[in-house]
Amino acid sequence: MNNALCRMTGCDFPLFAFSHCRDVVVAVSKAGGFGVLGAARFSPEQLELELQWIDEHVDGRPYGVDVLVPETVDPRVAGLSDGTSRAAQISDEHRRFVSELLTSHGVAMDPEEAVSTQGNGITPENGAALMEVAFRHPIRLIANALGIAPPAMIEQGKARGIPVAALVGAKEHALRQAAAGVDIIVAQGGEAGGHCGEVSTLVLVPEVVRALAGAGHDIPVLAAGGIMTGGQMAAMMATGAQGAWTGSVWLATAESETSEAFRAGMIAARSRDTVRSRSRTGKPARQLRSAWHAAWDGQDSPGALPMPLMGMVSEPAFARIERSVAAGNEDARELVSYFVGQGVGLVEAERSARAVVQDFRAEFAEAVSGLADMIGED
């Protein structure tokens, strides 16, 4: 396909696949799409190893990296610079709450085990360190979420000829990103998994496209949020997008980092079985609804902590939940969750990442052909 995004990034088909799994990134890029590795879960040292592996296996195909450099930091954690000082801010009440919640589902966790001090979490300084690692590799795109892309990212991107993408959930955010100098806008609707806003994709994409054009910005837009098929991708491109940014559809692939328990949950889930909650990262993020969310939203909850403290509580818990399920604890399945969008209702079976790309291309061609036929009939 010959459009601005394909020319900017070198991909054959503008299907962008956000994944925390390097295997998905490589499979998608080798199939003609564009894999984007989500870096937030890694330390700089781990990211270096992941990108080295991708470089060795992607056969020269283009790929990108997504980092999280928050624009704003909650005042409650602004002065904390390491895991130990942050952990000290997490109350005994929060520790006991997590311990009792997991124990009630047969997952042993003492209160003193409920908080991780490893890693730097989603913070500006950790995002900046990951960005520096990413720029040492032959990436063809770098993306940022949670606010305006930092000046250092934009400056290095332009100096190195690497497009900078930014995720937005409102047209005013898109205009701010464009004024800051980003090269690609990812308009992500509220249906999306992970951190998202409240405006639906169908409304947000044409609104962003129109606003950018009206302000004189010639910036390509990627549509994101709930896109699970090539037909949906074609529909978004009909509204002015030049491609699709996808995430949830890759979670049900054989290569994904997700567990068997979560993939089974995806296949069984309806589109109404997700929840937009602060109880995993501290910021609103869409996830598969579980007993975890019911507890944190209940009357006895001590309330979600700010980012990155909430992740220091939730991630150790979810890791232990997954291990418990894998060991045969069926009660723990009620707590299994991960970031996923409302498009989960369209997941019917596990597929390979390559098969997903092929299905997208076939469905896209069929949808475009069908529209052309309707125009011809007129």
N, C-alpha and C positions, 0 to 999 in steps of 0.2 A: 504494500500500500504506500502511496506517495502522498504524505501530508507533512506538516511542519514537525510533528512529534517524531515521526519515523526518521526524518532528515536530521533532527537534532540529536537523536539518541542512537541511530543506527539499527533499530529493530525493523523487522519485516512487517509486523502486525502490531498495532498500538494497544496491546493488552498488557498492562503493567501489573505484575504479581508481587504484592507485598507479602513477605513471609519471614519468620524468624529462623527458618530452616534452610541451610545452604543447599541441600539437595533439591528443594523446590526451586530455588533461584536458578540453579544450573539447568534443571530440566526445562523450565519455562523458556529461558533464553535460547537454549539449543533447539527448541521447537519453534522459534521465530518470534516469541513474545519478548517481554523485558522483565527479568527477575530483579526484585529490589529486596536486599537483605535488611530486615529490621535490626538495628544495632543496640537498642536500648537495654536489652537483657544481658549484654556482654560487658566485661571489663575491657579496657584498651588492649591488654595482652591477649585475651580470648578473641577479640575481634580481629586482631592481626592474624591469628591462626585460621580463623574462618575465611578471611579474604584470601589468604595464601592458598587455601584448598580450592576456593572458587576459581582463582586464577589458573590453577593447574588442571581443572576439569571442565571449564566452560568453553574450551576450544576457540578462544578468541571472540566469542559472541559477547554483545554488550550487556552490562548489568549495572545496577546502582546500589546505593546504600541510603537508608533512612535513619536519621538520628533524631533524638528529642532534646532540643535545647529550649527549655521553658523561658518565655519572655518575662514572666512575672513569678516571683517566689513568695509564698505565704510568709507574712511577717513573723509568724511563730517559729519558723525554721530558718529565717534569713541569715542568722549569725552562726549557724551550725555547719561545720566544715568536714566532719568525718562521721563514720558509722557509729562510733562509740558515743560521741556527744549527742547524736540524734537519738540513739536508743535510750539514752538517759531521760529523754523527754516523753517517752511512752509510758503511760501510767500503769500501775499494778492492776487497775481495773480493766484496762484493755487487755493485758496479758492474761488475767484470769478469765475474761470473757472468751477469748480464743481457745484457751485450754479446755474450758467447760463445754464449749460448743463441739469441739472435735471429740472429746471424751464421750459425749452423749451419742455419738455415732460410731463408737468403738475404735476411735483413733487416739492412741495415747500421745499426749503432749503436755508436759509440765509447763507451768507459767513461765519459768525461767528459760524455757526453750522456744518460747513463742515469738521472739524477736531476733532477726538476723542483723548482724553488724557488718556483714561481708559486702563488699562493693560500695559504690557511691550512690546508686539509685538514679532516679531521673532528676538530675540537677544541672544547672548551667555549666558547672565546671566539668562534670562527667561528659556531658554532651560535647563540649569543646574538645576534650581529649579524644573522644571517639571520632570526631570530625577530622582531627589531624591524622589519625590512623587511616581513615578512608581515603584521604587525599594522597596517600602514598601508593595507592593501587590504581590500576587502569580503569577506574569507574567511568561510566558515561552519564551519570546523573547522581546528584546528592539531594536529599529531600529533608525538610524539617517540618515539625508540627509543634503545637502548643505555643503559637505566637509568631511574631515577625522573625524571619530568618535572620540570624545574627550577622552584623556587617562583615565579620571575618569570613563567614561562609560565602557570602556574595562576592567579596573581593577575591578570595582564592578561586572560586568557581570561574569568575571572569578571566583571571590571570592564567588559569590552566585550560580554559575552553571547555569546562564541565558545566552543563546546565544545572541551575539550582531550582528545585521545585518546592512549593510551600502548600501545606494543606490548610484549607479555610472552611468555615461553616456558615459564613454570611458574606454578602456582597461588599460590605464596608471593610471586612477583613481582606478581601481580595484586592480592593483598591489600595489599601495600606501596603500590602505585599508588593504590588506592582510599582508603587512609588518608591519602595525600598530597593527595587532593582532585580527581583527574582525573574526567572526566565519561563517558568511553567506554574500555572495555578492548578491545584487539585481541589476541585469543589466537592466537598464530602458532606453528604446529607446525613440526617439523623438516623437513618436506617443502618448506618455503618457499624461495624464492630469496633471495639476500642474507643479511644477518645473521640467524641463527636458532639455536634451541636444539636439543634432542635428542628431546623428547617429541612423538609424532605428533599431528596435528590431531584425529583421531577420539577420542583419549584426552584431550587437553588441553582442548578446548572444554567438554565437559560437566563436567570437573573444575573448571575456572575458574568456570563458571556456578554450580555447587553450592557452591563455597567462598565466593563473593561473597554468595550468598543466605544461607548459614549464618552469615556474619559481619554480616548486617544491612545490606549495601550494595545499594541499588537502582540498579545501574549496567548499562546495556546492553552486550552483548558482541558484537563482530564476530569471525567465524571467519576464519582466514587460514592458508594453507599447502596448496598442491596443489590449490586449487579452480579448476577450469578450465571447469566446466559448470554450467548452472542446476540440474541434478539434484543435483550435489554441494552446491550452495548450499542447496537445499531440505533435504537430509539434515542439514546442519549446523544449520539453523534448527529442525529437529525435535529436536535435542539441547539447544536452549535459546538458541542465538545469535539475534540479531535482524537479521543481514545478513552479507555476505561482504566481506572485504578481499582484493583480488586484485592481482597484479603481473605474474606471468609470462605470463599469457594475452595481455597487451597488447603484449608484445615482438614478437609475430609479426604485428602489424597493420601496414597500409601506412603509418600515420602515425608509427609508432614511431621512436625515435632510433637503433635498431639497424641494422647494415649488412646488405646483401644476403647476405654470407657467413655472418653469424650467424643470420639468419632461415632460411637453407637448412639450417644445422646444427641448428636447432630442429626443423624438419620431419623431418629424418632421424633425430633422436635418440630413444632409448628412455628410459624413466623411470630406468633404471640408469646413464645416461650423465651424471649430475651428481656433483659431489664437494663435500663440506663442507671448506673449506680456509682457512687463514690467509694464503695466498700472494697475495692481492689487496689486502686492507685491513689486515691484521695481527690481525684478529679472525675467528673462524669464520664463514664466509659460503659459502652454496651457489652453485655456478657450473657452467656446462657444462664437463665434463672435457676437458682438452686436453693437448698436449705441455708446456705451461707448468707444469701441476700435476705431471706425471710428473717433470719436472726438479727442481722445488722439493722434492718428496718423496723424491728420490733420495739416494744416499750422498754425492754430491759437492756437495750443496746447502749453502750457508752458513747456511740456516735463515731462516724468516720474521722480519721486523722488527716491532716494535710499531707500533700505530696512533699517529700518521699517517705514520710513516716508510715503511711498506710501500707505501702508496698513492703516495708520491712516487717510488717505484721502478717500480711496476707500471703506473700510468696512462700515463706517456710511452711505455712499451714497447708497451702494447696499442694506443695511437693509431698508432704506427708500423707495427705489425702490420697493422692495418686498411687503412692507406694502401698498404702493400705488396701486399696481396691485391687491392685495387681496381686496382692497376697491372698485375695479371696474374701475380703470384708465387703459384703454386699450392702451393709448399712451405710458405708462411706460413699456409695454412689450418689446418694442424695445430696452430697456436698460438692460433687464434681462440677467444675465450671471452667470457662475460659472466655477470652474476648471473642465475640462472634456477633454478626449483624442479623437483621431481620430476614435477610435472604436465606437463613438456615432452613426455612420452610421449603425451599426448593432443592435441598440436598436429599437425594433418594438412595445413593449408594456410594461406596468408596471407589474412587478411580485413581489412575495415575495422573501426575501433573501433565505429562505429555498428552494424555487423552483429553484432559480438560481444555488445553490449548486447541487441539484439533476440533473438539466439539464447538468451542467458541467460534472458530473460523467458519465452520460449516453452517452454524446457526446464523452467524452474521451475514454470510452470503445469501442464505435463504431469505432472511428478513429483507435485505436490500433488494433482492430480486422480486420479492412479493410486492414491495412498494412500487417498484418500477413497472410491474405488470398492471397494477391498479391505475397508475398514471396513464399507461398506454391504452387502457380500456376507455378512458375518458376521451 
